[in-house]
């Protein structure tokens, strides 16, 4: 059976523009959540977000000119992909390139570009619409751009499953390699929806945190009593997945292994998760089954944990149900530090899961001052914790009732 | 160099990301300066904006070189 390992990582988030910066900041309990200053948020119920300074976007990787021609979500995806590509250090010949592919998705894609071009069409007419508008907004264009940049001619696509996108992209890539349709995949998610229409839309859906505008760093607080919604973040996470023998043969450094992938649908509500948490439970169950591990072999859950009143407890209950007879289970939420990166969240969190396993330390769940309720699960409140982790589950759940889980572990 | 030629050159440098020294009066946007069909549409839009004129599609199709652009804009700009 073909095994799938991880040989490259890349991330750009509100905590920094490399995996190294991110990881150091996470362990220092830093928060990337700030007051939004890029556009006027007067009258917005939520005025905070996890944003990335433009100065962190390296023009050597994507020039000013190319940044103008791509929506920000593509720019961020290219930055993270570039880091993962260099980290993995591969250079395919023509034949190999046909077996190397790209699956980088996004939850929303070029929302800001669509908004801006709508204004141009309305105010100035059709002649002012840029020929780059459509290719700058399409979600699969991150995969397209990355494949062009590195000459990768294998499978090329992009899932769009809201906040589960990044996890689906990794899981789908894992499945392709496992089923011998590819030998190497660059995969992950990117998002840049911290823009006027994005903030307005999620506010209207009553999804965002609206009680910490004066104290941004405290806004994202999964499982805490005072949580009031998620804090949006922007960024991208990208991994290089590779068939195990293929990675060994070229002497690649291996971060860990993707062992299982589960996915399910709630069939319940457009924005709310199913109340019994059954959808998330079944996604985890399917991933664990594929991994052929027993639950004793799993020590850690990298939670979806968005800091919403309803979702946090439903996920907690599902994890409790799964691990009810087990002790020493850890679960944290990286969103407490970077906010909710929507379609990029699962990919960035998979990167952090691998770093946690590699370094035997779990970043803290920030702002978890008073848990909503008691649990036997260690939610890693406010202080990072050393823990030997052999295997972990990373969860992502999205609007539309879409659920995805990965089992990630040591090889 | 005429004022119009200089302004056209500036737009081409900005939009195509080419070195100014590579741009000659007979340089073709697509064959010599690396533009693709989308780039040329954007170039024409930028000319329209800079020179405050409208370049109809049939005229735009005939703007192949730097010289073509300068000559059209000399005759038609406001």
Boltz contact constraints between the chains, C-beta under 6 A:
constraints:
  - contact:
      token1: [A, 65]
      token2: [B, 17]
      max_distance: 6.0
  - contact:
      token1: [A, 131]
      token2: [B, 38]
      max_distance: 6.0
  - contact:
      token1: [A, 131]
      token2: [B, 41]
      max_distance: 6.0
  - contact:
      token1: [A, 131]
      token2: [B, 42]
      max_distance: 6.0
